[in-house]
Amino acid sequence: MGVHVTSFGAVVGLSPEKLAATVTATADDPIWTERESLLIRLVDELHDTSTVSDALYAELAKNWDKTQLIELTLINGFYHLIACNYSGKV
């Protein structure tokens, strides 16, 4: 389990089962709410392809407005920059 989910997961209300699911479950796992599943799919697509498909964007747009979608994308990008690209060099 990642350091951030271990440190902050409970604070944001993730149950022990959902904390474990961040490692073991897919976006389609029934442990996630519909909105959580959409967010996981968004993060997965951005990580895998650096894009958001039109189909996923249409689903996301039913739950979040354009400003929120931009913010979700930016948050993902900032996290990816910090957590995934750190080389240890200063």
Rosetta silent file (secondary structure, phi, psi, omega in degrees, C-alpha in Angstrom):
SEQUENCE: MGVHVTSFGAVVGLSPEKLAATVTATADDPIWTERESLLIRLVDELHDTSTVSDALYAELAKNWDKTQLIELTLINGFYHLIACNYSGKV
SCORE:     score description
SCORE:     0.000 S_00000001
   1 L     0.000  139.004 -177.369    0.000    0.000    0.000 S_00000001
   2 L   -68.259  154.621 -177.776    1.331    3.433   -0.888 S_00000001
   3 H   -62.057  -37.789 -176.819    2.610    5.823    1.731 S_00000001
   4 H   -70.888  -42.431  178.834    0.029    8.483    0.933 S_00000001
   5 H   -67.817  -34.185  177.871   -3.004    6.238    1.163 S_00000001
   6 H   -67.166  -40.873 -177.976   -1.636    4.749    4.375 S_00000001
   7 H   -76.376  -38.302 -170.694   -1.078    8.191    5.871 S_00000001
   8 H  -115.507  -10.181 -175.675   -4.194    9.972    4.659 S_00000001
   9 L   -57.140  -49.565 -179.045   -6.726    7.301    3.668 S_00000001
  10 L   -65.606  -35.422 -179.795   -8.442    7.010    7.028 S_00000001
  11 L   -60.980  -35.325 -179.704   -8.473   10.798    7.435 S_00000001
  12 L   -93.605    8.652  171.948  -10.559   11.146    4.265 S_00000001
  13 L    94.577   13.372  176.590  -12.890    8.340    5.314 S_00000001
  14 L   -77.102  126.772  177.176  -11.553    5.272    3.513 S_00000001
  15 L   -69.390  163.854  175.512  -12.422    2.107    5.420 S_00000001
  16 H   -55.828  -35.432  179.095   -9.738   -0.547    5.957 S_00000001
  17 H   -65.977  -42.291  178.834  -11.410   -2.536    3.150 S_00000001
  18 H   -70.669  -35.128  175.355  -11.212    0.405    0.746 S_00000001
  19 H   -59.161  -46.658  178.121   -7.617    1.089    1.762 S_00000001
  20 H   -63.777  -37.385 -178.406   -6.733   -2.494    0.841 S_00000001
  21 H   -65.421  -22.185  177.421   -8.766   -2.173   -2.379 S_00000001
  22 H   -62.949  -19.483  178.727   -6.530    0.673   -3.547 S_00000001
  23 H  -103.221  -35.343 -168.972   -3.951   -2.057   -4.147 S_00000001
  24 H  -104.797  -19.645 -173.075   -6.066   -5.094   -4.971 S_00000001
  25 L  -102.529  159.006  172.921   -9.250   -3.883   -6.701 S_00000001
  26 L   -97.534  174.738  178.671   -9.996   -2.486  -10.134 S_00000001
  27 L   -62.295  -24.406 -178.466  -12.202    0.509  -10.868 S_00000001
  28 L   -88.579   -0.904 -179.206  -15.090   -1.887  -11.528 S_00000001
  29 L   -64.143  138.206 -177.905  -14.913   -3.573   -8.126 S_00000001
  30 L   -65.569   -8.051  177.803  -18.216   -3.303   -6.220 S_00000001
  31 L   -66.727  -26.370 -176.575  -16.410   -1.867   -3.193 S_00000001
  32 L   -88.714  145.352  169.826  -16.345    1.527   -4.946 S_00000001
  33 L   -71.374  169.519  178.674  -19.272    3.895   -5.315 S_00000001
  34 H   -59.917  -43.789  179.647  -20.103    4.990   -8.865 S_00000001
  35 H   -65.848  -42.542  177.479  -18.304    8.304   -8.350 S_00000001
  36 H   -61.436  -41.934  178.605  -15.233    6.636   -6.832 S_00000001
  37 H   -60.074  -42.623  177.950  -15.141    4.217   -9.746 S_00000001
  38 H   -62.459  -41.387  178.894  -15.204    7.119  -12.202 S_00000001
  39 H   -64.868  -40.149  177.818  -12.330    8.822  -10.395 S_00000001
  40 H   -64.655  -42.758  177.246  -10.276    5.633  -10.437 S_00000001
  41 H   -61.156  -40.456  177.999  -10.959    5.215  -14.150 S_00000001
  42 H   -60.009  -49.892 -179.173   -9.885    8.838  -14.713 S_00000001
  43 H   -62.459  -43.119  179.330   -6.616    8.334  -12.849 S_00000001
  44 H   -61.571  -45.228 -179.972   -5.955    5.034  -14.608 S_00000001
  45 H   -64.086  -44.320  179.800   -6.559    6.534  -18.072 S_00000001
  46 H   -63.425  -39.030  179.072   -4.405    9.552  -17.354 S_00000001
  47 H   -67.229  -44.678 -175.154   -1.626    7.338  -16.029 S_00000001
  48 H   -76.771  -35.725 -171.293   -1.790    4.855  -18.912 S_00000001
  49 H  -126.597   -8.688 -175.586   -2.409    7.201  -21.847 S_00000001
  50 L    61.695   20.552  177.898   -1.997   10.802  -20.606 S_00000001
  51 L  -140.667  170.053  173.072   -5.452   11.474  -22.054 S_00000001
  52 L  -121.673  123.110 -179.201   -9.126   11.131  -21.153 S_00000001
  53 L   -66.121  154.633  178.322  -11.305    9.316  -23.663 S_00000001
  54 H   -59.493  -38.576 -178.952  -14.463   11.004  -24.911 S_00000001
  55 H   -64.693  -44.950  178.960  -16.583    8.223  -23.421 S_00000001
  56 H   -67.447  -41.215  179.612  -15.082    8.607  -19.944 S_00000001
  57 H   -59.067  -41.245  179.244  -15.249   12.401  -20.149 S_00000001
  58 H   -61.516  -40.346  177.848  -18.971   12.194  -20.943 S_00000001
  59 H   -68.271  -42.333  178.521  -19.532   10.029  -17.859 S_00000001
  60 H   -61.836  -40.042 -177.134  -17.421   12.316  -15.670 S_00000001
  61 H   -65.291  -16.350  175.504  -19.310   15.380  -16.924 S_00000001
  62 L   -75.870  -18.461 -175.517  -22.535   13.938  -15.495 S_00000001
  63 L  -114.124  -24.474 -177.874  -21.018   14.217  -12.001 S_00000001
  64 L  -135.092  146.594  177.960  -18.629   17.166  -12.130 S_00000001
  65 L   -81.318  175.480 -174.425  -18.696   20.518  -13.954 S_00000001
  66 H   -59.687  -41.076  179.824  -15.939   21.672  -16.332 S_00000001
  67 H   -63.243  -42.380  178.306  -14.029   23.565  -13.657 S_00000001
  68 H   -65.733  -37.874  178.770  -14.040   20.527  -11.379 S_00000001
  69 H   -65.675  -38.431  175.832  -12.904   18.263  -14.220 S_00000001
  70 H   -63.643  -44.096  179.723   -9.976   20.568  -14.916 S_00000001
  71 H   -62.646  -43.197  178.043   -9.107   20.538  -11.216 S_00000001
  72 H   -60.358  -40.759  179.067   -9.292   16.728  -11.045 S_00000001
  73 H   -66.682  -42.707  178.548   -6.970   16.495  -14.049 S_00000001
  74 H   -64.612  -43.498  178.514   -4.533   19.013  -12.550 S_00000001
  75 H   -58.731  -44.616  178.301   -4.511   17.253   -9.172 S_00000001
  76 H   -60.350  -45.066 -179.777   -3.716   13.991  -10.930 S_00000001
  77 H   -62.629  -43.977  178.626   -0.921   15.656  -12.901 S_00000001
  78 H   -62.341  -44.658  179.988    0.627   17.266   -9.831 S_00000001
  79 H   -63.603  -43.231  179.925    0.512   13.997   -7.912 S_00000001
  80 H   -61.185  -42.228  178.880    1.979   12.083  -10.843 S_00000001
  81 H   -59.776  -45.601 -176.349    4.793   14.626  -11.131 S_00000001
  82 H   -76.752  -48.599 -170.754    5.688   14.355   -7.454 S_00000001
  83 H   -84.768  -31.593 -172.773    5.049   10.686   -6.725 S_00000001
  84 H  -100.945  -18.105 -174.040    5.903    8.949   -9.981 S_00000001
  85 L  -115.207   11.018 -179.702    8.777   10.965  -11.393 S_00000001
  86 L   -71.402  123.472 -178.147   10.914   11.579   -8.321 S_00000001
  87 L   -97.646   -9.826 -177.442   14.466   10.543   -9.093 S_00000001
  88 L    87.478   -6.850  179.791   15.952   11.207   -5.671 S_00000001
  89 L   -93.097  140.089  179.356   18.262   13.837   -7.120 S_00000001
  90 L  -109.102    0.000    0.000   18.112   17.367   -5.805 S_00000001
